[in-house]
């Protein structure tokens, strides 16, 4: 008996398999490209499901969401702030493990040449002889627990907000430029027998930046002014605090934040990059000039 029409028998028909997983049978197709997809490859769409390739292609066609200052938005993401805190804590633990206030590691990173306090050499001696990393790495050195705790709480509280507003890279640049300007100010203005270390310059930079940006956003900044004023009073009334580092960080943070907050939208990236690079170049030039002025053989 012959069959009339209807194609091959049912048992000979090919069962569709997932495009990405050929070993998995499926009867569901991507609503966009029509290719068969298995449950693992399904992505819920407005109607039906889409395959991973179509989802990725659709995302590429969408404009990137940016913060008001041009940074990429990463919801609840404060990875830079967490990394800064973790780095400071790791250095602190390493210094404690290698001798605390007499640690060779602390001496190598801070604005001090010779063992901390023991040799009594001027803080700029190491920098003059080519140890320029001290100007920046000193911002990650803490000897006292309370010093570390205060700075890390400040970075966590202020920094996490700024990171969400600015985006990762602008926030990171703000912090490092603040630390750099603080270190340069110390290099120029600190007494020769002073020892300077700690993240306070960066913290003051964050406080200054928060003041500028929060005011630009229309937030209430009275509490921030009180906090900044209180810290400035402590800076100039306690002899153990480096006012040079604090004021340097404050100036650096103000300069970067002003460029970030008030750059014209159509030229935002150029102004931001130019300000950060420009302040960095001026800081490096001041380091070179100071080294020449000291003229240490």
Protein Blocks (a to p, Z undefined) as FASTA:
>chain_A
ZZeehiaafklpccdddfklmmbccfbdcfklopacdfklpccdfehcadfklmmmmmmm
pccdddfkopacdehiafkmmmmmmmmmmmmmmmmmnnpjmlfklmmmmccecjehklop
afklmmmnopamlmmmmmmgcfbfklmmmmmmmmmmmmmmmmmmnommlmmmmmmmmmmm
mmmmmmmmmcfkbccedjklmmmmmmmmmmmmmmmnopafklmmmmmmmmmmmmmmpmkb
cfklmmmmmmmmmmmmmmmmmgcfklmmmmmmmmmmmmmmmmmmmmmmmmmmnopZZ
